[in-house]
Each structure stands twice: as structure tokens, then as C-alpha cells.
Amino acid sequence: MQHYCEIPTPKGVMRGFFHKPNCDKHPVCLIFHGFTGQKTGTKFCYVQLSRMLEAKGIASFRFDFLGSGESDLNFKDMTFKDELACARVILEEALKMENCTEVYVLGHSMGGAIASELAKLYPKEIKKLVLWAPAFNLPMALDYLTGKVEANVDGLYDHGGYEISQSFVDDILDRNFYDGLNIYTNDLLLIHGTEDTTVPFEISKIYVPKFINTAKFIPIKGANHNFDKVEQIKKVLRLSLEFLCS
């Protein structure tokens, strides 16, 4: 059953949904959206996955991070650090649930980078981790703003129609997402489209060897960053479901 949820944080309220299966004890999967994304996912894939998991006895949380979707604040107010703090709040909520047997985490793009950073902080608590095209290239992607593009009078940059702050840019440029990837040693699935230009597929050749050697890596041939063909997104959902249910 799908329930509307609100989680208060020191900076505002996050809004989303909890999908509860028809059983007393169950794992809980946290689903993190990417940069400019929201809790439904591209092509409603997070909704689809949550319902698929529910049918298999796995609960899920899918929230809008603060500054995105229907949660409090504006997009320009947020940094990566803030979104990681949101992810920690959601994880702590799951860990407090009496019915929760174990926690899984899934993230796409920047949500994948957040999920990966969260797994470094909670390497034992997170039992399964799924990363769809994790955006470990974010510092490279935003480097064009450094001294090359002027902010507006409010100190904000126009990034594809979204306002981002200098604090957001500085936070990203100060990070190395490849550091410490081997801290997490539990079950891990990585999925990446071979025609991804947002997080180039070549990036996977950098990050995959930095994880433990038991990590499962699956390329999706011909897929772009959002897996924009029906057969591609269905395959990603099926592979993720099988991994989380195994």
C-alpha cells in the first residue's frame, strides 16, 4: 500500500511516499533521484519500481530532496552536502522502523553519487546498493562555471534553466567521488548505458575497478543517461528488482 509521508528536517519538510508490502517484517529500499529530478523518476520508473518491490515483500521510500519537487525550499537553496544530509535523515528514519529487517539504497545520476557517499558513511547498515549511472563526474561537469561563466546579480548560475548557487558549485568542485569507494563491501549492482553522454560510459572504466571485485556491473547497450527506450528502462527495472530480491 502506498502512503503519503512527510519527514521534518532542520531546514524544511521533505515530502514523498512509503510503499508498504502486505507483510509485517520487510526490507526497506531508499530511492534517491538525481540532479533536477524528483520522487516519481524519469518515465515514472521509481513509482514502477516501488510497486514491483512492494509485490515482492520489500518496502520503499521515495522522497523529493529539499529544494526539489514538492519538498520545502527552492532548488537554488541546495548543495550536494544538503542533499546528502537529507539522505541521512531518510536512512535514519528507516533504521528506526521496528518492521525494517534491513536497508537497501538505489540512486540514479547525482542520486547515485549521494547513495555512494551514504554507503561510505553507513557501510554495514546498507545491505544492498544499486547505482544507475552514478554521476561521479560532477566536478568535471560543473568545471565550466569556474571563471568562465558569470553569475547573475543574485550570485546564481543558469544551468540548463535551473538556478544553482556558488555554494553548490564550490561543494561539488571540492569533492572526489572516487575516493573510498572500497569502504562499502556489501552487495552492489552498477548499471550504465553505453551511449550515456551526461555521465559518459567511459567514466565506468574509472569507477568500477575502485569498488570491491564482487560488484556486479551491467552495461545497457545503446542506452543514454535516462534509459529512454521502453525495452531499456524495463531491463534496468528488472535487473534492479532481481538484485534487490535475491
N, C-alpha and C positions, 0 to 999 in steps of 0.2 A: 504494500500500500504506500502511496506517495503522500508525504506530509510536508506542508509549508513550514519553514523554520527560520528563526532569527537568532543570530549569535551576537551579543553585545561585545564590543572591544573598547579600549580606552579612547579610540579615535572615531568610533561610529559603529553602526549596526550593519552586519553582513546578512544578506537575505539569500535563501536558497531552498533546496528540497532535500528531504531524507526519504529514501526508499527502503521500506522495511519488509523483509520476506515473511512468509507465514510460518515462522518457527521462533522458538524462544531464544535460543543461543545462535549466534551467527557472526561471521567475519564482517568487517565494515571497510568498504573501499572509499577512499577520498579521491575525488576527481577535480583536478586543477586546470582551469582554462588558461589560454595563452594571452599574449600582448594584444590588447583591444578586443579580447574575446569575452564570453560570458557563459553562464551556467548551462545553457542549452547545448553548446558546442556547435561547430560548423556542421551543417546538414542535420542538426539536432542529434548528433552522434552521442552526446553524453546522456541525453534522455533515453535513446535507444539502449545504450549500454547499461544504464541503471535498471531499466525494466528487464533486460536479459539477465542481469545479475540477480535481481530480485527473484526471478523464476527459478534460479539455481540455489537459492538459500543464502545469498550474500547481500547484505545491506549496502547502501552507498549514500554519501553526502556529495552534493554538487552545489557549490555556492558561487555567487559573484564576489570577487575580491572587492575590498573597499575601493571606490573610485570607478568601478565597472558595473555595467548592468543596472540592477535595481538596488544595489547596496549604497550606503551613505558615501558622501564626498564626491568629488569630481576627479576625472582621470588625471588632470594636471597636478592633483594633490599627492599622487602616489609615487613611491620609488620601489625598486626591487626589494630593498630591506623591509619596507612596509608590507609588501605582498607576502614575503617570507614570514613576517610576524603574523599575518592573517592565517597562513597555512599552519603555523604552530598552534594557534588558537583552535582551529578546526581539529587538528590531531589530538590536542589535549581533551577536547570535548569527547572525541571517540574513545579515548583511553579511559575516560571516567564512566563510560556506559557499562552497566552491570551485565548486559546481554552480549557485549562485544567479546568475542573469543580471540580475535587477532585483527591487526590493521594492515590493509593494503593501500598503496598510493599509485595513482595514474596521473600523468601530466603530459600536455601537448605543448610543444614550442617553448615559450617562456615559462609556461606551466610545468614543462618537463625540467627546465633548469631549476625552478623552485622545488619541485619534487626531489630532484637530485640533491640540492642543498639541504633539504629537510632530512633526507636519508643519512646525510653525514652527521646530523645532529641527533638523530634517533636510529642508529644503525641496528639496534636489537629490537626495538619496538615495531618497526616496519618489517613485516614478514615477506611481502611481495611488492616489487616496484616495476611499473610499466612506464616506459618513456617513448612517446611518439615524437620523432624529430626534435629532440631537446635542443633548445637554442643556446648552446654553449658559445656560439659565435656572436653573441650580443655586443660585446665590446668592439668587435670588428665592424659590426653593422651600424653602430652609432658613432664610430670614429669620425665620420664625415662632418659631424656637427662641431668638432673641436677646432675652433679658429677659422672655420671655412664658411659657416653659416651664422648670420647674426640673429640673436633672439629678438623678439618684439619688445615693445615698451614695458611689458609686464615681466620680461625675463623668460619668456616661454618660446619654444620652438614649434613650428608647424611640421609635424612628422606624419605625412600622408593624411592630413585633415584632423589629426589628434594633437592636442597641445600637450607637450611634455616639458618638464622643468629642468633647469640646470642641475638641480639636486638629483633628479632621475638619471641624467646623463653621467654626472660625476660618479654616482653609485655604481652604475654599470661599468664604466671605464676603469674603475678601481678593482674590478673582480677578475679572477681567473677561475672559470668554472671547471677547468680540467684538474685543478689541484684536489687531491684527496679523494678521487673517485673510487679508490680501492678500499675506503673505510667501510663502505656498505658491502656486506658479504652474503646477504640472504638472496633469495630468488629474484632474478632480474631479467626482464624482457625489453629489448630495444627494437623499435620499428622505424624505418626511414624510407621515404620514397626516393627512387633513383633519379628522378627529374626535379627534385626539390631545388628551387633557386633562392628561397628565403633563408633556409638553413641548408646550404649546399651539401649534397650527398657525400662529397669528398670529406666533409667535416667528420663523418662517421669513422673514417680511417684514422682520425686522431683520437676520438674519444673511446671507441670500442676497446682498443688494447689497454686502456688505462683502468678499465673495470676488471673485476675478477674474471678468471678464464672460464668460469661456469656460466657467465652471462650469455643469454640467447639473443642473437642478432638476426633480424629478418628484414631484408630489403624488399620493398614493394616495387616491382618493375614498372617503370613508366609513370609512377605516381608523383604528383607535386606535393607541396607542403601540406595542403589540406585534404589530400586524397580525394580529388574532385570527380572521380568517376564512381558510379554505383558499385561496380564489382570491387573497386579498390577499398572503399570505406567498409563494405561488407566483410572483406577479407581482414581488415585491421580489427574490426569489432569481433569477428570470430576468433582470430588468433589471441586477442586480449582476453576474451571470455574463457577460452580453453586454458590459458595460462593461469588465470585467477581461480579457476575451478579445479585445477589439477591438484 
